[in-house]
Amino acid sequence: MAFRIGKSVMMNFGDDLEPIFIFIGLAFLLLIGPLLRWYVLGMLRPNFKLLKHYGFELIPFALIFISSFFITKEWFDTNKSQAIILFGSALLFIYFHLAFYIHLSWKKVKNEAKKFKEEELTKSQKSIFTWLKLLVTGFVVIWISYALNILDDEVPYIIGPIVYSIVIYFLSYKAFVLKTTEINGDVFKINDDLSMFKEISDLVITKKLYLESDLSLSKLSEMIGQSTQKTSSVINQYAQRNFNDFINYYRIEDAKRILSNPENKKFTISSIAFDIGFSSLSSFNSAFKKFEGTTPSSFRKR
């Protein structure tokens, strides 16, 4: 980015800048696009690593960069028509290339943000989404400022690097305010736990696994392929209860519904306790009193 600004300043204030500087400057736009995309991925994915095939994305940059060393001012002067076609084609390709990567980056941020509810995000995760949206918006402004450089007769060339510099300073300031220099995609590891809790909830609540009297922490852990310590930790974190209270809560909710229905008076307290998953009447009474502050019999009478 610094090279891009430097090249633009030299081109605006210098006379007869060598084509090599112009083409190298344009080549760096082909580098910025992939770097932006990789950076976005690194800020959204836990344990992000650059894969070997990502290197293919640098081929356009490498071709233009190497080619720039073979384009001289003399060739430009002697082949003006060819030079204009070459320069125009390269310019269009490079600008559309950057626009394509900005679009990819924005789409990635938007799609990842849709996966989360606002209340589920941690402070660090919110900072990353806010930062990346600002970053991509900044790149849109930068792209527009450089696209306007094509209209050199209407828009002064120096406007591009000035806008570019302002955007970079603003983004740098926001990066430190949001503390995004201290975090990366690892802050989304917690959502692996959230996914696990959703899986647990689906089994326990939706599929009513809590009705099984032999349900245990080890059995549930085995079903989701996790250790008992991990399963217990996730339940404590998201349900704000230990495993027994988490299971018993839904059993007691069922019991309250059954006891509140006059048509169920024919069922004894013991039969209700066994039907909703308790293995003994005493454990049912203890759990019921813990959640409701009264016994099942008193609740039914009331």
C-alpha positions in Angstrom: 0.0 0.0 0.0 2.9 2.4 0.9 4.5 1.6 -2.5 1.2 2.4 -4.2 1.0 5.8 -2.6 4.7 6.5 -3.3 4.3 5.6 -7.0 1.3 7.9 -7.3 3.1 10.8 -5.7 6.1 10.3 -8.0 3.8 10.1 -11.0 2.0 13.3 -10.0 5.0 15.4 -9.1 7.7 13.9 -11.3 8.3 14.3 -15.0 8.4 11.4 -17.4 8.2 8.6 -14.8 9.7 5.4 -16.2 7.0 2.8 -17.3 8.6 0.3 -15.0 7.4 2.2 -11.9 3.9 2.6 -13.4 3.6 -1.1 -14.1 5.1 -2.3 -10.8 2.7 0.0 -9.0 -0.2 -1.5 -10.9 1.2 -5.0 -10.2 0.9 -4.4 -6.5 -2.9 -3.9 -6.9 -2.9 -7.5 -8.1 -1.1 -8.5 -4.8 -3.4 -6.5 -2.5 -6.5 -8.4 -3.6 -5.3 -11.9 -2.6 -3.7 -10.5 0.6 -7.1 -8.9 1.5 -8.9 -12.2 1.0 -6.4 -14.2 3.0 -6.5 -11.7 5.8 -10.3 -11.9 6.0 -10.1 -15.7 6.1 -7.4 -15.4 8.9 -9.7 -13.2 10.9 -12.7 -15.5 10.5 -11.3 -19.0 10.7 -9.7 -20.6 13.8 -6.2 -21.9 13.1 -6.1 -20.5 9.6 -3.1 -21.6 7.5 -2.1 -20.5 4.0 -2.5 -23.5 1.8 -0.1 -24.2 -1.1 -2.8 -23.8 -3.8 -3.4 -20.2 -2.6 -0.1 -19.4 -4.3 -1.8 -19.7 -7.7 -3.7 -16.5 -6.9 -0.3 -14.6 -7.1 0.3 -15.6 -10.7 -1.3 -12.4 -12.2 0.9 -10.3 -9.9 4.0 -12.2 -10.8 3.3 -11.9 -14.6 2.7 -8.2 -14.5 5.6 -7.6 -12.1 8.1 -9.5 -14.2 6.8 -8.0 -17.4 7.3 -4.5 -16.1 11.1 -4.9 -16.2 10.9 -5.5 -20.0 8.8 -2.4 -20.8 11.0 0.6 -21.4 10.2 4.2 -22.1 11.8 3.9 -25.6 9.4 1.0 -26.4 6.5 3.1 -25.3 7.6 6.1 -27.5 8.1 3.9 -30.6 5.0 1.7 -30.2 2.4 4.2 -29.0 -0.7 2.5 -30.4 0.4 -0.9 -29.1 1.4 0.7 -25.8 -2.0 2.3 -25.3 -3.8 -1.0 -26.0 -1.5 -2.9 -23.7 -1.7 -0.3 -20.9 -5.5 0.0 -21.2 -6.0 -3.7 -21.2 -3.7 -4.2 -18.2 -5.5 -1.3 -16.4 -9.0 -2.8 -16.9 -7.9 -6.3 -15.8 -6.1 -5.0 -12.7 -9.0 -2.9 -11.6 -11.6 -5.6 -12.2 -9.2 -8.1 -10.5 -9.1 -6.0 -7.3 -12.9 -5.4 -7.5 -13.4 -9.1 -7.7 -11.4 -9.8 -4.5 -13.1 -7.0 -2.7 -16.4 -8.6 -3.6 -15.2 -12.0 -2.4 -14.0 -10.6 0.9 -17.3 -8.8 1.5 -19.3 -11.9 0.6 -17.2 -14.0 3.1 -17.7 -11.5 5.9 -21.5 -11.2 5.2 -22.0 -15.0 5.0 -20.0 -15.6 8.2 -22.0 -12.9 10.0 -25.3 -14.6 9.1 -24.2 -17.7 11.0 -24.4 -16.0 14.3 -27.1 -14.3 16.3 -26.2 -10.9 17.8 -26.6 -12.2 21.3 -24.3 -15.2 20.7 -21.3 -13.1 19.7 -18.5 -12.3 22.1 -17.0 -8.8 22.4 -14.0 -9.9 20.3 -16.1 -11.5 17.6 -18.2 -8.4 17.3 -15.0 -6.3 17.0 -13.8 -8.6 14.2 -17.0 -8.3 12.2 -17.2 -4.5 12.7 -13.5 -4.2 11.7 -13.8 -6.4 8.6 -16.9 -4.5 7.4 -15.0 -1.2 7.8 -11.9 -2.7 6.1 -13.8 -3.9 3.0 -15.7 -0.6 2.8 -12.4 1.2 3.0 -11.1 -0.8 0.1 -14.3 0.1 -1.9 -13.5 3.7 -1.3 -9.8 3.1 -2.4 -11.0 1.3 -5.5 -13.3 4.1 -6.5 -10.6 6.7 -5.9 -8.3 4.8 -8.3 -11.0 4.2 -10.8 -11.6 7.9 -10.9 -7.9 8.4 -11.8 -8.8 7.1 -15.3 -10.8 10.3 -15.7 -7.6 12.3 -15.3 -9.0 15.3 -17.2 -12.0 15.6 -14.8 -10.5 14.4 -11.5 -7.0 15.5 -10.5 -4.7 12.5 -10.2 -3.5 13.4 -6.7 -7.0 12.9 -5.4 -6.4 9.1 -5.5 -3.4 8.9 -3.2 -4.9 11.5 -0.9 -8.1 9.5 -0.4 -6.0 6.3 -0.2 -3.9 7.8 2.6 -6.9 9.1 4.5 -8.6 5.7 4.4 -5.4 3.9 5.5 -4.9 6.2 8.5 -8.6 5.9 9.4 -8.5 2.1 9.2 -5.3 2.0 11.2 -6.9 4.1 13.9 -10.0 1.8 14.0 -7.9 -1.3 14.1 -6.4 -0.1 17.4 -9.7 1.2 18.8 -11.3 -2.2 18.2 -8.1 -4.0 19.3 -8.2 -6.2 16.2 -4.4 -6.1 16.2 -4.5 -8.4 19.2 -7.0 -11.0 18.0 -7.6 -13.3 15.0 -9.9 -16.1 13.9 -9.1 -18.1 17.0 -11.8 -16.1 18.8 -14.4 -18.1 16.8 -13.2 -21.4 18.4 -15.8 -20.8 21.1 -18.5 -21.2 18.5 -17.4 -24.8 18.1 -18.6 -25.1 21.7 -21.8 -23.3 20.7 -22.4 -25.8 17.9 -21.8 -28.6 20.4 -24.3 -27.2 22.8 -26.9 -26.9 20.0 -26.3 -30.6 19.2 -26.7 -31.4 22.9 -29.9 -29.4 23.1 -31.3 -31.1 20.0 -30.7 -34.5 21.5 -31.9 -33.7 25.0 -34.7 -31.3 24.3 -36.0 -31.8 20.8 -35.6 -35.5 20.7 -36.5 -35.7 24.4 -33.5 -37.7 25.5 -34.2 -36.4 29.1 -37.1 -38.9 29.4 -34.6 -41.8 29.5 -33.9 -42.8 33.1 -30.5 -44.2 32.3 -29.2 -41.0 30.6 -25.8 -40.1 32.0 -23.1 -37.6 31.2 -20.9 -40.3 29.9 -23.6 -41.7 27.6 -24.5 -38.2 26.2 -20.7 -37.5 25.7 -20.4 -40.8 23.8 -23.3 -39.9 21.5 -21.8 -36.6 20.5 -18.2 -37.9 20.4 -16.8 -35.7 23.1 -15.2 -36.3 26.5 -17.3 -36.0 29.6 -15.2 -33.1 30.8 -15.8 -31.2 27.5 -19.6 -32.0 27.5 -19.9 -30.9 31.1 -18.0 -27.7 30.4 -20.2 -26.7 27.4 -23.4 -27.4 29.4 -22.2 -25.3 32.3 -21.2 -22.5 29.9 -24.3 -22.2 27.9 -27.1 -23.7 30.0 -25.7 -22.1 33.2 -26.4 -25.4 35.0 -24.6 -28.6 35.7 -25.6 -31.7 33.8 -28.0 -33.1 36.3 -29.9 -29.8 36.7 -29.9 -29.3 32.9 -31.6 -32.7 32.4 -33.9 -32.4 35.5 -35.1 -29.0 34.5 -36.9 -30.4 31.4 -38.2 -33.3 33.4 -39.7 -31.0 35.9 -41.2 -28.9 33.2 -42.9 -32.0 31.9 -44.0 -32.9 35.4 -45.6 -29.5 35.9 -47.5 -29.8 32.7 -48.8 -33.2 33.7 -49.7 -32.3 37.2 -51.5 -29.1 36.1 -53.9 -31.1 33.9 -57.0 -32.2 35.8 -57.4 -35.1 33.5 -54.2 -36.6 34.8 -55.4 -36.9 38.4 -55.6 -40.7 37.9 -51.8 -40.9 37.6 -49.9 -41.2 40.8 -46.9 -39.0 41.6 -44.7 -42.1 41.4 -45.9 -43.1 37.9 -45.3 -39.5 36.7 -41.8 -39.5 38.1 -40.9 -42.7 36.3 -42.5 -41.6 33.1 -40.5 -38.4 32.9 -37.2 -40.2 33.5 -36.5 -40.3 37.2 -35.4 -43.6 38.6 -36.8 -43.0 42.1 -39.5 -41.0 43.8 -37.1 -39.4 46.2 -34.9 -38.0 43.5 -38.0 -36.6 41.8 -39.3 -34.9 44.9 -35.8 -33.4 45.6 -35.5 -32.1 42.1 -39.0 -30.7 42.0 -38.5 -28.9 45.3 -35.2 -27.5 44.0 -36.8 -25.9 41.0 -40.3 -25.0 42.3 -39.8 -24.6 46.0 -42.5 -27.1 46.8 -43.4 -30.8 46.6 -45.2 -32.3 43.6 -48.2 -33.1 45.8 -48.5 -29.5 47.0 -48.1 -28.3 43.4 -50.9 -30.5 42.2 -53.2 -29.4 45.0 -52.5 -25.8 44.4 
